[in-house]
Amino acid sequence: MKKIILLMLLLFGFGYATKYEIVHIKKGRALNVRDTPSLRDSVVVGRLAAYTTNISVKECLEDRRGDEWCYINAPKGGSHIEGWVNSYYLAPMAKTSKFSWLHIQNFLRNFYLADEEDFLDKLQVFYAFPMQRYFNSRNVSLMELRQKKVRFYKRWPKRNYRFTYLKILKRKPKYVDVQTTVRWRVEGHGDYQEGKDIQKLRLVPSGNSFKVLAIKYLRHIVYPKPKPIVDENITEENNTTALSPIDKIVKETFDGKKYYIKAGSFFSEINKNYLTTISKNGFSYIIQKVRQDNKIIRRVFIGPFYSEEATIEALKVVRAKINGQAYIQTIIH
């Protein structure tokens, strides 16, 4: 690597507490962040979209060609990107930029991106507590939000959110009301859901950024899953579920509601020993095949059971001996 003579300069006459935004980058493109202040002899460590705001500058240096490079720190989701960028692409944020459409959009992109990560320890970065509203709950504390997130993250460890629409409903000195549209897909334990949410959020200023004070659904849409390419099947040799005394009574006056325990999902043929273990524990099962992204998923449901009480008791056995992540699913016939 060629030796570069670097000179420490004052940054545009502003103190380093000033926040900056990206300029001279076309919409849809991104600015490369590099590990060293050089175009040729550097590695790209991250990229900043054209809308990025709220950037901190730690220092600026000039190389012998006269190009000025600045070491920046920019929020991205629940973390940050740090590295060198050419100062040509930076401009100080005006005071009015704090409530600008771009600055609000930048905060919300990071807000939704952070929910793709396991960001439980720093939720207070994005939320103002106690929250006036969190979907159907009111006056939600940090501990309550953590508990809700933990349950959701365990159920869906893989999450993807695509923030597609922003409308500013109201701007006030103490808050901003916005409407957003987010397309999402969550996956976990061989299952998935996808859909679209239209939400209303109230944002309150916090330093150079915002915090979410309230959030509620205007519409929560879950897209239907593809129909099974093979109907549910159950063979006589696997029809061994022992009915409890409660189930025997319920079955005689069966109201059309059956309970199953989802015991696993497989992308290949199911191991026969796994199915034998289910049968040896006194359960029957259904194998359901569905197509997902040109792949066949085989889902194993234990049951049926004819009462919630019997299903809960069976779930204890299934989790202890077959699959610790099993859960109850109701099927209406």
C-alpha positions, 0 to 999 in steps of 0.5 A: 500500500502506498504511503499516504500523507494525512493532515488533520483538518477542522471539519468545515468549521463545525464541532464534531457534535454536528450531525450529517447527512448523505448528499450527491448520491442518487436515489436507489444507490449507496455510498461505500464506507471503507476501512481506510481513507483511500479509494484504491487501497481499501476494503468496503466495510458497509454501504449507506443508502442515499436517504441516510441521516444522523451521521456522526463524524469523528475526524477528517483527514486529507491525503496528498491528492487533496481529497478529504476523508472523514471517519463516520459512525452511522446507525443501521438497525440496532447497530452502526456502520463505522469507516471512511467516506469522502467528505464530498458526500457529507453535509451538515444537517440543518435544524429543520432537517430533524422533522424532514421526511428523509430523517423520519424515513431513516429512523423508521428504516432502522427501527424496522431493521432492528426488529430483524435482529435480536435487539432486546438489550437496547430496545430503549434506543427506539422506544419511549417508556412507558409507551402510550400504546403498543398495538392492543396494550397501553402504558407498556413498560420496557420489561413488558415489551421485552417479554412480548419480544422474547416470545415472538423472537423464539417463535420466529427466529428468522425475520424480514421486514421491508419498509415500503411506504411512509406518510406523515399524518401530523407534525407538531413540535412535541411529536410526529404522527406517521403511517407506514406500510411494512411487508414482512416474512417470519420463519421458525421451526419449519413454519413460516408466515408472511403478510403486510402491516399498515401501522400508525406510529407516534414519534417523539424527538430524542436528541437528533433522532426519535423514539416511538411513543405509540404504535397500533395496527390499522391493518394486519394482513396475513397472506394465505399459505399455499394449499397442500399438494397432497391432502392430509393422510393417516394410516390405520397402523398409526391411528393409535392415539389413546383417548382420555375419558374426557375425549371419549365423552367429547367425541360422542358430541363432536362439534367439528373442532379438533386439536393437533400438536405440530411435532416437526417439519422436514425438507426431506423424507422423515426418519422412520425412527422419528415416526416410530417414537411417536407411535411408541408413545401412544400417538397417531399422526398426520403427515401433511405435504405442502410446496414452499419455494419449489420445495416440499415440506413434510409437516407432522401433526400428532392427533387428533385430540377432541378436547383442549385438556387432553391436548395440553396433557399430551403436549407435555409428553411430546415436548419431553420425549419427541420435540421440545418445540412442539405446539398446539394447533387447532384444525376445523373440519 
